[in-house]
């Protein structure tokens, strides 16, 4: 991956995190990793009852399709497994954790002026 693409991806994740924080949600983990993969954002809602596993897809154009199209069924399965690992780690550490899990997809695109536009599909898959 080129440095430019990495920078764009990081900017997209920042923008998605800000989108959640503007709603009063709390970003509790960014780029959480285990041997099986990575979760872009782990967020809890303002009440603390829901944990959101968010996959962020950032695109500079729609030349290769929308960001949402990049979240395939295989990626959804992987995110479900990773969510289970994250929750197990939270339980093992004794940290509080939410009882409801939601899977969101954040699509971040560049607009005509180079700014970022964030669109989030909440409960994108189960």
C-alpha positions in Angstrom: 0.0 0.0 0.0 1.4 3.4 -0.9 2.1 6.1 1.7 -0.6 8.3 0.1 -3.2 5.5 0.4 -2.2 4.9 4.0 -2.6 8.6 4.8 -6.0 8.7 3.2 -7.1 5.6 5.1 -5.9 7.2 8.4 -7.7 10.4 7.6 -10.9 8.4 6.9 -10.7 6.6 10.2 -10.1 10.0 12.0 -13.2 11.4 10.3 -15.3 8.4 11.1 -14.2 8.5 14.8 -15.1 12.2 14.9 -18.5 11.4 13.4 -19.2 9.1 16.4 -17.8 11.4 18.9 -20.0 14.3 17.6 -23.0 12.1 18.5 -21.7 11.6 22.1 -20.4 8.1 21.5 -17.0 7.0 22.8 -14.3 5.5 20.7 -12.7 2.9 22.9 -10.3 1.3 20.5 -8.8 2.2 17.1 -7.0 -0.4 14.9 -7.5 -3.1 17.5 -5.5 -6.1 16.4 -5.2 -9.8 17.1 -3.6 -12.7 15.2 -6.8 -13.0 13.1 -7.1 -9.4 11.9 -8.0 -5.8 12.8 -11.0 -3.8 13.8 -10.9 -0.2 12.6 -13.0 1.3 15.3 -14.7 0.0 18.5 -17.2 2.5 19.8 -19.6 2.5 22.7 -22.8 4.5 22.5 -23.4 7.3 24.9 -25.4 5.0 27.2 -22.7 2.4 27.3 -25.2 -0.4 26.4 -24.1 -1.0 22.8 -20.7 -1.7 21.4 -20.2 -0.8 17.8 -17.7 -2.6 15.6 -17.1 -0.2 12.7 -15.3 -1.1 9.4 -14.1 2.1 7.8 -13.6 2.2 4.0 -12.1 5.3 2.5 -12.1 6.1 -1.2 -10.7 9.0 -3.2 -13.2 8.3 -6.0 -16.0 5.9 -6.9 -13.8 4.5 -9.8 -13.7 1.1 -8.0 -17.2 1.2 -6.6 -18.6 2.7 -3.4 -16.8 2.1 -0.1 -19.7 0.0 1.1 -19.3 -2.5 -1.7 -15.9 -3.4 -0.3 -17.3 -5.0 2.8 -17.9 -8.5 1.4 -19.6 -11.4 3.1 -16.1 -12.8 3.9 -15.2 -9.5 5.6 -18.4 -9.5 7.6 -17.7 -13.0 8.9 -14.1 -11.9 9.8 -15.5 -8.9 11.7 -17.9 -11.1 13.6 -15.1 -13.3 14.7 -12.9 -10.3 15.6 -15.8 -8.8 17.7 -16.0 -12.1 19.6 -12.2 -11.9 20.3 -12.5 -8.3 21.4 -15.4 -9.0 23.8 -13.6 -12.0 25.2 -10.5 -9.9 25.9 -12.6 -7.3 27.6 -14.3 -9.9 29.8 -11.0 -11.5 30.7 -9.6 -8.1 31.7 -12.5 -7.4 33.9 -13.3 -4.2 32.0 -16.9 -3.2 31.6 -18.4 -4.1 28.2 -21.7 -3.6 26.5 -24.2 -6.5 26.0 -25.4 -5.4 22.6 -23.1 -5.6 19.6 -23.8 -3.6 16.4 -21.8 -3.7 13.1 -21.5 -0.5 11.2 -19.8 0.4 8.0 -18.4 3.9 7.5 -17.9 5.0 3.9 -15.6 8.0 3.6 -15.1 9.7 0.3 -13.3 12.8 -0.9 -15.4 15.7 -2.1 -14.5 18.1 -4.9 -12.5 20.3 -2.6 -10.6 17.5 -1.0 -12.7 17.4 2.1 -13.9 14.1 3.6 -17.6 13.1 3.5 -18.6 10.5 6.1 -21.6 8.2 5.6 -22.4 5.5 8.1 -24.7 2.6 7.7 -25.6 1.6 11.2 -26.4 -2.1 11.8 -25.1 -2.8 8.2 -25.1 -6.5 8.9 -25.7 -8.8 11.8 
